[in-house]
Amino acid sequence: MPESGRPRSSKDTFSHNLNFLADQKVNPLLRRIQRGIEKEGLRTTLTGELAQSAHPIGLGSALTNSWLTTDFSESLLEFITPVFDSIDETLVYLDTTHALAYQQMNDEIIWGASMPCILPTDKHIPIAQYGRSNVATMKTVYRRGLGHRYGRAMQTVAGIHYNFSLPETFWRHAFEHDKCNGQTEHKYLQHYIDQRYFDLIRNFRRYYWLLIYLFGAAPCADKSFVQERHHDLQSLSENDIYKPFATSLRMGDLGYQSSAQNALYVCYNTLQSYADTINKALRTPYPDYQKFADPVNGEHQQLSSSMLQIENEFYSAIRPKQVARSGETPIKALTQRGVEYIEIRCLDISPFSPRGIDDTTIRFLDAFLLYCLTSESPPSNPKEYELIALNQERIVNYGRKPGLNVLCGGQELPMQKCANNMLDQIHDIATELDNAHGGTHYTETVIAQREKVSDSALTPSARVLAKMDESKASHIQFNLAQATSHADYFSALNIDTHQQESLMSIARHSVEQQEGLEQEDDVDFSTFLADYFNQ
């Protein structure tokens, strides 16, 4: 329901907002959607084992290089693009940075799948190192805490984060439009933007099971991933475990899940309710984590004993984001300056694309996110929070199972019917995106996704299993072959000389920046940490 004015049906809300997107002053602004990508990938040996080597020195400092860092493990690369309003420029940038990474890697490849390569025992999975500064130590200690809490193997799972925002000019038009129509009581533009992004976020959480079905590419894993952990997967072969109808094991119990977080309710109704519930988790001690409270051999084992060490430990499929300033917590940045963009975190790496994502996927994401923004988005509650988790569990484990039902608008409906109902309206959004850009690429990608709904054999998860069966290959053998092919692709790329020099200059300068941070520290780490949490 709108904040004020007469009640409108969900259909009325969507039609009203769709007409706004079609407005001649607004529609061209859809060409200026802001997007960025963070793409993870494990460094592995040529035989598919986790690399034990240090982060390549030629790639600069993982702490301060703006285009390449590491995530949990020293072996887990994370490629970061700037913000672009061009899909082609985004993908070319990813191509270039991957090619540059290969120039600096000796006898290693970048694993091209979300579920990891052959892993050693937990204690031999190296945690990322960032140098001797307090900021660097904090990043390493945080990861050490993650290893204690969830196991290091779980942290080697890789994905793609898609960052999305609309230009301020779009929001100004939307704000004035809604004020004129009595659809908002906000007095300030940023407060309006915050609320609209949270409207989008609530709908995304309701509907993102569709993304897991359409783009999930992780139906199986190597047995080295589970090690001694309990699981309910079946044996596919001597070294592989899977679920026959699974889409993305990464998004299920084997991925970023924990008993502590399963008990956590985060309220996405407003920026303030979100901040309040996250802050509560940051300040609530969790008994199971108390055993890691004391330093070992002078090294902190975690940042705190709370349910969450820092905000980023909350494993959500979507996050509201604001770029934090030096030493500033993410929640403080959000509450002081509002939502700048949203981060989508449920995308698997596609083993069928060298860069892990393609233009077709990006276009569908744009249309899907605008669908979430334009649709009616009532407040959520703890009961719906549980139902969203149930839908996710069904799609993760049984997404391709014939006759599967999902919870759709409070009803149990066949998955295909619910998906097609959404795709009908997403197609309308795609039409407006095509009107803005010229051409038919957006509507074509919706048609391609509809075909996956009709025939689950076309989904990435089904294609992975089919390719493995066709070539009699294990998870490791299949993904090693794909990663080797991707390495050949990047090695053969003709990189723009000026861009190469610019990016390598950034990498070289990042080493100096790291050294500067190490020299600037004037307090010990315990004092630094206390100051950080007392903001």
Protein Blocks (a to p, Z undefined) as FASTA:
>chain_A
ZZbdjdddfklmmmmmmmmmmpmklmmmmmmcccddddddddddfkopacfbdcdfklop
fklmmkbccdfbmklccddddddfbfklmmmmmmmmmmmmmmmpghiacdfbfbdcdddd
fklmccddebjbfklmmmmmmmmmmmmmnopklmmpccddddddddfklmmmmmmmmmmn
opafbfbfklmmmmmmmmmmmmmmmmmmmmmmmmgccfbccfklnmmaccfbdcfblmbc
cdfkbfblmlmmklccdfklmmpccdfkbmklmmmmmmmmmmmccfklmmmmpccehiaf
bfbfcfblblmlpccfbdcdddddehiafklmmmmnopfbdcdfkbccdfkbfnlpafkl
mmmmmmmmmmmmmpccddddfklmmmmmmmmmmmmmmmmgghiacdeehiacdfklmmmm
mmmmmmmmmmmmmmmngpjklmmmmmmmmmmmmmmmlpmklmmmmmmmmnopafklmmmm
mmmmmmmmmmmpccdfklmmmmmmmmmmmmmmmmmmmmmpcbdfklmmmmmmmZZ
